[in-house]
Amino acid sequence: MLVLSRSQVESLLDVDALIDALSSAMADLSAGRASVPDRVAALVPEHDGFLAAMPGFLPSAGMLMTKLVSLFPHNDGAQLPTHQALIMAFDPDTGEPTALLDGTAITAARTGACSALSARLLAREDAAVLAVLGTGVQARSHAHAICRVRPIRQIRVAGRDPAKAAALAEELSEVLEADAQAVSGYAEALDGADIAAATTHTVDPVIRRPWLTPGVHITSVGYNPAGREIDDATVAEALVCVESRQAVLAPPPAGSNDLLIPIRDGLITADHVHAELGELIAGSKAGRTAPDQITLYKSVGVAVQDAAATALVIASAREQSIGEEITLQ
């Protein structure tokens, strides 16, 4: 059985290849070719945390796997990530365990890459200003990935901690061609932004309709069982796209309060979800239809994303003879 550490996984992940692989995976999911049951979780209320299990089978990638991922939002995020994960891969012909690898890096990379895929499908071609809401692992991942699919020249970083926002902006300026700046708040970050990436653990919405510029594409990946990232007015007006209707509309911890709450309150119906990414890729549903249209990709994370990334990492590891082989028997 192949064992890969976090640093090895990070070195093996190619973001451009991952975005393309996710495109195929999302198309397979929407077409019913993949098997992805709803996420289940064991709750740890005293720490506002949980441990979730996310199994999936992606036949086109030959990947049968499961991810175990914990979310402990009170971790500092630096020395101890808020999201930590392990991935176990199995032989799809025999069920034999074939690989054990760090899933923390894969979770960060695939989430940002799928948001970049949504931007490639829905953001205006000339989108140049990116608002990054949040300062953690996903904020960094989103900035890197979205810059791969649109000509981003300016990045505005906003978060609860001004020092962390400033540090992330400085880091991004050093490694990306875009000019990254920390700003004083979410409203300032969103003013004039062409793409907004919400990556927070907020209770109260950080995306509010009065703060948005016409034509913005929003990606929202944050999860908090006690809150939401996007206000009702934005959800009601936007063209809403998701990974999976089944996943996003499922009860917590699988679904999204950003959609479940306005549905519960009668502001929208489940039919307000316009399309899955896979339907946009297949061409069975249209994407953006006007330059001033607000588009929204609400992500809850699905196992085919992890499966696609895992398949890429394992193939690259075996090709380069990276990782340790162990025997369980």
C-alpha angles and dihedrals in degrees: 000000000000117000121197127186126217094259090050092049091049092051092049098048115098110194097205092050089046094054090052092046091050090053090059092043094052091048089052091049094052092045091054094245094121129066113225119156120197117281116260126200143191109222126224100193098180089065098031085241140128143189113225132193119213115182121180144168119208106182096187090061094038088236127145110173149137131216125210108201130177125202114200104165095189093065110110092245093224109067092016118030120224088227119048125172149173126203125206120196124201135194104260090212099051107011090238115151107250108169143016117196143163110272099188093081092043092051091052095045100043093047093053092041093053090050087052088051089053089051091050089053100039114016120093113267091240096049105146108158119070125191113203112197110196133030105228137095094296093049089057093044092050094050092052095045099043091051086061094063106034133039095254112182100165131039123189117197122200130173145144092270113057092198092056091046091052092047093050092047091052091048093049092048090056096052105029130059091231123093106247121199135175114233132197100251150349094271092055091047092052097045104110095353117150094198127026121196113195111196103159142124091223128154094200121051117271090188110068125173097233089057095054129097118221112265097027120149113216127202116191122187102153121120129197120154089211097050151005142241101223130056125232095252093056093047092048094050101038130089096245121213128175142178094245131359090210092054100042094047096044119108116269136312088037102039136061127255088205088074103020095059097052089044090051091048093050095244093121137002129230087262088069087081097096102191150342116241088246090058091053090050092049091047095236090120128037123237127204112359101180136031093237095047116120111227126193131195110193112193129195096167124251130209096243087071090056091043093053092048093045092052091053093048096047093046091050092045093053092046091052096036092239123154138037125283115217134176120228099189 
